[in-house]
Amino acid sequence: MGAGRTADQSAHAGAREPLIGQIKLAWWRDMMAMLATDPAALPKGEPLLAELQASWAGQGGLDALVDAAEAMLLAEDMAMRQAAGAGFGEALFRLSGGGGGVRWGLLWAAGQQEGVGEARQLFAAARNQPAPRRETFRGSKALLMLDRWAAAIVAADGERRWRSEGLLLFRVGLIGR
């Protein structure tokens, strides 16, 4: 997942108790509302907020990602985890101007699991998703690349194959398939 953390990862980190995670997510929800309505009032010193302010100031919709992260935190069974992951991916891709995102969201959800068995179930659910048609991404090569990258990662049950993944991203970015 790299050195950088997303808002949902920061909220989930160390949040074995759902109430603590919900408090962290409530803060992020407030920040997303402020980003949409009064970006200058955002607290200084939070690198992710600074990045979001630079690119999303005055725009709404990021709260959908916080809602999906909260749904994942509160999910009591695999069906709820799958729905939360799919919802996260769909919201992210929609915010980025496209459609799709379910496979990527299920991959994200697998990364949120502590147990290997739960992660594998989410990888399997992602593998079972049909590949969205290219038109779904509304011309966004970046979203197409994310979807195809997610498919490659879940095909290997989460095992990273950096060389083949890099070649896949190069090919999709270059020729779109």
Backbone hydrogen bonds, N-H to C=O, Kabsch-Sander energy under -0.5 kcal/mol:
donor,donor_aa,acceptor,acceptor_aa,energy
10,S,6,T,-2.6
11,A,7,A,-2.2
12,H,8,D,-2.1
13,A,9,Q,-2.4
15,A,12,H,-2.5
16,R,14,G,-0.8
20,I,17,E,-0.9
21,G,17,E,-1.7
22,Q,18,P,-2.8
23,I,19,L,-2.0
24,K,20,I,-2.1
25,L,21,G,-2.6
26,A,22,Q,-2.3
27,W,23,I,-1.7
28,W,24,K,-1.9
29,R,25,L,-2.7
30,D,26,A,-2.4
31,M,27,W,-2.2
32,M,28,W,-2.3
33,A,29,R,-2.0
34,M,30,D,-2.3
35,L,31,M,-2.5
36,A,32,M,-1.6
37,T,33,A,-1.9
38,D,34,M,-3.0
41,A,38,D,-1.9
42,L,39,P,-1.4
50,A,46,E,-2.2
51,E,47,P,-2.2
52,L,48,L,-2.7
53,Q,49,L,-2.7
54,A,50,A,-1.9
55,S,51,E,-1.5
56,W,52,L,-3.6
57,A,53,Q,-1.0
58,G,35,L,-2.7
59,Q,56,W,-2.5
64,A,61,G,-1.7
65,L,62,L,-1.2
66,V,62,L,-1.1
67,D,63,D,-2.6
68,A,64,A,-2.0
69,A,65,L,-2.2
70,E,66,V,-2.3
71,A,67,D,-2.2
72,M,68,A,-2.0
73,L,69,A,-2.1
74,L,70,E,-2.2
75,A,71,A,-0.8
75,A,72,M,-0.6
81,R,77,D,-2.1
82,Q,78,M,-2.8
83,A,79,A,-2.2
84,A,80,M,-2.4
85,G,81,R,-2.7
86,A,82,Q,-2.7
87,G,83,A,-2.4
88,F,84,A,-2.2
89,G,85,G,-2.4
90,E,86,A,-2.6
91,A,87,G,-2.3
92,L,88,F,-2.5
93,F,89,G,-2.5
94,R,90,E,-2.4
95,L,91,A,-2.5
96,S,92,L,-1.3
97,G,94,R,-1.7
98,G,93,F,-2.7
99,G,136,T,-1.2
105,G,101,G,-2.7
106,L,102,V,-2.5
107,L,103,R,-2.0
108,W,104,W,-2.5
109,A,105,G,-2.5
110,A,106,L,-2.2
111,G,107,L,-1.7
112,Q,108,W,-0.7
112,Q,109,A,-1.0
113,Q,110,A,-1.2
119,A,115,G,-1.9
120,R,116,V,-2.6
121,Q,117,G,-1.8
122,L,118,E,-1.9
123,F,119,A,-2.5
124,A,120,R,-2.6
125,A,121,Q,-2.2
126,A,122,L,-2.2
127,R,123,F,-2.6
128,N,124,A,-1.9
129,Q,126,A,-1.3
136,T,133,R,-1.8
137,F,134,R,-1.4
138,R,135,E,-1.8
139,G,134,R,-0.5
140,S,137,F,-2.1
141,K,139,G,-1.0
144,L,140,S,-1.9
145,M,141,K,-2.8
146,L,142,A,-2.3
147,D,143,L,-2.6
148,R,144,L,-2.5
149,W,145,M,-2.5
150,A,146,L,-2.6
151,A,147,D,-2.2
152,A,148,R,-1.8
153,I,149,W,-2.3
154,V,150,A,-2.7
155,A,151,A,-1.8
156,A,152,A,-0.9
156,A,153,I,-0.6
157,D,154,V,-1.7
158,G,153,I,-2.5
159,E,156,A,-1.9
165,E,161,R,-2.7
166,G,162,W,-2.6
167,L,163,R,-2.2
168,L,164,S,-2.3
169,L,165,E,-2.6
170,F,166,G,-2.3
171,R,167,L,-2.7
172,V,168,L,-2.9
173,G,169,L,-2.5
174,L,170,F,-2.3
175,I,171,R,-3.1
176,G,171,R,-0.7
176,G,172,V,-1.6
177,R,171,R,-0.6
